[in-house]
């Protein structure tokens, strides 16, 4: 059994209480799934930032852009903080996990993507260099779960055939 197969048996999600009414949600999963999820959340946060953070008002306080739809409430419009990318990622994560999509409808039909680079000689059986997950590092062939024959090619990639 390989290390990645052993690690897969340890996957889990757990919650941890924190101070001041906060908590941590931890997800220990495969590198490609967790990276794809993070990239999806980050991409949505960047899009919200580019749109000027148009978080919709709800009936709680009626102030447009207040973050009320994400569970953030303020007494007056003057004390509204500008949400950082970390804030946006946290709010989007909560909306996706609790409701399936964000209050603005983002998330429907969006899938995260990952880039895996496999050294050209590895699938040919000429070396054992690991594949590399962009933004993470080396991963085993078992971790990325696709053979080069079935993975979609990207521009500049070389098609391969299974030896034999």
C-alpha positions as CSV (number, residue, x, y, z in Angstrom):
1,X,0.0,0.0,0.0
2,X,1.3,3.5,-0.9
3,X,1.5,6.5,1.4
4,X,-1.3,8.2,-0.5
5,X,-3.5,5.2,-0.2
6,X,-2.8,5.1,3.6
7,X,-3.5,8.8,3.9
8,X,-6.8,8.4,2.0
9,X,-8.1,6.3,4.9
10,X,-7.6,9.2,7.2
11,X,-9.8,11.7,5.3
12,X,-12.4,13.5,7.4
13,X,-14.2,16.7,8.1
14,X,-14.3,18.0,11.7
15,X,-15.4,21.1,13.6
16,X,-13.4,22.9,16.3
17,X,-14.7,25.6,18.6
18,X,-12.8,28.9,18.7
19,X,-13.1,32.1,20.8
20,X,-15.6,34.9,20.3
21,X,-18.4,32.9,18.9
22,X,-16.3,31.5,16.0
23,X,-15.3,28.0,14.9
24,X,-13.1,26.1,12.5
25,X,-14.3,23.6,9.9
26,X,-11.5,21.4,8.8
27,X,-11.6,19.2,5.7
28,X,-8.7,16.7,5.3
29,X,-9.1,15.3,1.8
30,X,-7.1,14.5,-1.3
31,X,-4.9,17.3,-2.5
32,X,-6.6,17.6,-5.9
33,X,-10.1,17.8,-4.3
34,X,-9.2,20.3,-1.7
35,X,-7.2,22.4,-4.2
36,X,-10.1,22.3,-6.7
37,X,-12.5,23.4,-3.9
38,X,-10.3,26.2,-2.8
39,X,-9.7,27.4,-6.4
40,X,-13.5,27.4,-6.9
41,X,-14.1,29.4,-3.8
42,X,-11.2,31.8,-4.5
43,X,-12.4,32.3,-8.1
44,X,-15.8,33.2,-6.9
45,X,-14.3,35.7,-4.3
46,X,-12.2,37.3,-7.0
47,X,-15.3,37.7,-9.2
48,X,-17.3,39.3,-6.3
49,X,-14.4,41.7,-5.7
50,X,-14.2,42.6,-9.4
51,X,-18.0,43.3,-9.4
52,X,-17.5,45.7,-6.5
53,X,-18.7,43.3,-3.7
54,X,-22.4,43.6,-4.6
55,X,-23.6,41.4,-1.7
56,X,-27.4,41.6,-1.8
57,X,-29.3,43.2,1.0
58,X,-31.8,41.1,2.9
59,X,-34.7,42.1,5.1
60,X,-32.5,42.1,8.2
61,X,-31.1,45.6,7.6
62,X,-31.9,46.5,4.0
63,X,-28.5,48.0,3.3
64,X,-27.1,47.0,-0.1
65,X,-23.6,45.6,-0.1
66,X,-23.8,45.1,3.7
67,X,-23.0,41.4,3.7
68,X,-26.3,40.7,5.4
69,X,-27.1,37.9,3.0
70,X,-23.9,36.2,4.3
71,X,-24.9,36.6,8.0
72,X,-23.1,39.9,8.6
73,X,-25.2,42.6,10.2
74,X,-24.3,46.2,11.1
75,X,-26.2,49.0,12.8
76,X,-25.4,51.7,10.2
77,X,-24.0,51.8,6.7
78,X,-21.1,54.0,8.0
79,X,-19.5,51.1,10.0
80,X,-19.6,48.7,7.1
81,X,-16.1,47.2,6.6
82,X,-14.7,46.5,3.2
83,X,-14.5,42.7,2.9
84,X,-11.1,41.3,2.2
85,X,-10.6,38.3,-0.1
86,X,-10.3,36.2,3.0
87,X,-13.7,37.5,4.2
88,X,-15.2,36.9,0.8
89,X,-13.8,33.3,0.7
90,X,-15.2,32.6,4.2
91,X,-18.6,34.1,3.3
92,X,-18.8,32.2,0.0
93,X,-17.7,28.9,1.7
94,X,-20.5,29.3,4.3
95,X,-23.1,30.1,1.6
96,X,-22.1,27.1,-0.6
97,X,-22.0,24.7,2.3
98,X,-25.2,25.9,4.0
99,X,-27.3,26.7,1.0
100,X,-25.7,25.1,-2.0
101,X,-25.2,28.4,-3.8
102,X,-24.5,32.0,-2.8
103,X,-27.4,34.4,-2.2
104,X,-26.5,36.0,-5.6
105,X,-26.9,32.7,-7.3
106,X,-23.2,32.1,-7.8
107,X,-22.1,28.5,-7.6
108,X,-24.7,26.8,-9.7
109,X,-22.9,24.6,-12.2
110,X,-19.4,25.9,-11.4
111,X,-16.7,23.3,-10.9
112,X,-13.2,23.8,-9.7
113,X,-10.4,22.7,-11.9
114,X,-6.8,21.6,-11.2
115,X,-3.7,21.4,-13.3
116,X,-1.6,18.3,-13.0
117,X,1.7,18.1,-14.7
118,X,3.0,14.6,-15.4
119,X,6.7,14.2,-16.6
120,X,6.6,12.9,-20.1
121,X,8.7,9.8,-19.4
122,X,6.6,8.7,-16.3
123,X,3.6,7.4,-18.2
124,X,6.0,5.6,-20.6
125,X,7.5,3.7,-17.6
126,X,10.9,5.2,-18.2
127,X,11.1,6.9,-14.8
128,X,9.1,7.3,-11.6
129,X,9.0,11.0,-11.2
130,X,5.8,12.1,-9.5
131,X,3.1,14.2,-11.1
132,X,2.9,17.8,-9.8
133,X,-0.4,19.5,-8.7
134,X,-0.2,23.2,-9.4
135,X,-0.2,25.2,-6.2
136,X,0.6,22.1,-4.1
137,X,3.5,20.1,-5.2
138,X,4.3,16.4,-6.0
139,X,1.5,13.9,-6.0
140,X,1.5,10.1,-6.6
141,X,-0.2,8.6,-9.7
142,X,-2.9,7.2,-7.3
143,X,-3.6,10.6,-6.0
144,X,-4.5,12.2,-9.3
145,X,-6.6,9.1,-10.2
146,X,-6.5,9.4,-13.9
147,X,-4.2,7.7,-16.4
148,X,-2.6,10.0,-19.0
149,X,-4.7,8.2,-21.7
150,X,-8.0,9.4,-20.2
151,X,-7.0,12.8,-18.8
152,X,-7.9,15.8,-21.0
153,X,-4.9,17.4,-22.8
154,X,-4.0,21.0,-22.3
155,X,-2.3,23.2,-24.9
156,X,1.3,22.2,-25.3
157,X,0.8,18.8,-23.7
158,X,2.1,15.6,-25.4
159,X,-0.3,12.8,-26.1
160,X,0.9,9.5,-24.7
161,X,0.1,5.8,-25.3
162,X,0.4,3.0,-22.8
163,X,3.5,1.0,-23.4
164,X,3.0,-2.5,-24.7
